[in-house]
Amino acid sequence: MANTPARTRVTLSGISSRTWEHPADRGALVALRKLKGFDTLLKAMSGLVNERAVRLAVLGSSVRVDERQFARVHRLLVDVATVLDVPVLPEVYVANNPITNAITIGMDKPIIVINSGLVDLLDDEELAFVLAHELGHVLSGHAVYQTLLQRLLILSITLTSIPIGGLGIRVIIAGLMEWSRKAELSADRAGLLGVQDPAVALRVHMQLASGGHVGDLDPTSFLAQGAEYVGAGDLRDSVLKLLLLESRTHPFAVVRAAELRGWVDSGDYTRVLSGTYPRRADDATATVSEAAKEAAQSYTEAFKQTQDTLGRLVHDAAGWLGSAKLWWDERFGRPGE
């Protein structure tokens, strides 16, 4: 598969993160914010998380990317940041870790940390997709919730011996896990817009699924596998899917590939490249009710189109109800207002 040179990419001037944010991402956050105690916990954890300590830990244990260190990564970062019109480049670090993963963390100033396993595995265009994916997290403000999730996961280990006392934390963690999986779908769209080559995006998911044996895979078969996982199965399979995903921060690679292909096939990707997309300058005027309605519509269409009714219903019902309630409150006002 041929790589797309950076010079042929369309610069998406002033693009808003609303362009790539999956309605389910916004809906899951709406539902999460409606969860009793979540806002209080978020404020408390924000005070407990020392931003300087987080940065110092990364600074002391990883290698900061710049023109002289991991120059290849820096060059690719600048390329995709230019395409996505990123106002300020975040700090990027490479960590000594063979696990093929990357993360964006930080409450105020997000930091991108890429594991060395990804740097070793991926070619330039594939790595550019990952960097654009992480920039999508930055621009969408996902880092705050991801940092909160990581801290709560550490805290939950301590609370496992307190079944009742830790129940509230575990419920919130489950909600954050669900949001995290939805947020990955949004960031994948940002990654695609950064490299502007669907074949590259698909290849990254194939790399992640195969551990680097992409030459032994067939793109059509891989996408068909994802479609089979998403749409097939009876009630028992639906329950098993829920259990399999319960503790995962990322959807399965075949699912991510299928979701991204669906976005391309919908025509939205092409419209963005043609210049039809929301601008950052208009973010302040974007209404919450509009986002809520989009989320509700997305869940309704997904429910109609999939055979995996239980899995889709349980995963999306909270987001749909939260989005619908927020839209209703904003339009008609809460009782007594």
Secondary structure as UniProt FT lines:
FT   HELIX           6..8
FT   TURN            13..14
FT   HELIX           17..19
FT   HELIX           23..34
FT   TURN            36..37
FT   HELIX           38..48
FT   HELIX           51..61
FT   STRAND          63..64
FT   HELIX           71..83
FT   TURN            84..85
FT   STRAND          91..95
FT   STRAND          102..105
FT   STRAND          111..115
FT   HELIX           116..121
FT   HELIX           124..140
FT   TURN            141..142
FT   HELIX           143..159
FT   TURN            160..161
FT   TURN            163..166
FT   HELIX           167..195
FT   HELIX           198..210
FT   HELIX           214..216
FT   HELIX           219..231
FT   HELIX           235..245
FT   TURN            246..247
FT   HELIX           253..265
FT   TURN            266..267
FT   HELIX           268..273
FT   TURN            274..275
FT   HELIX           280..285
FT   HELIX           288..305
FT   HELIX           309..332
FT   TURN            335..336
//
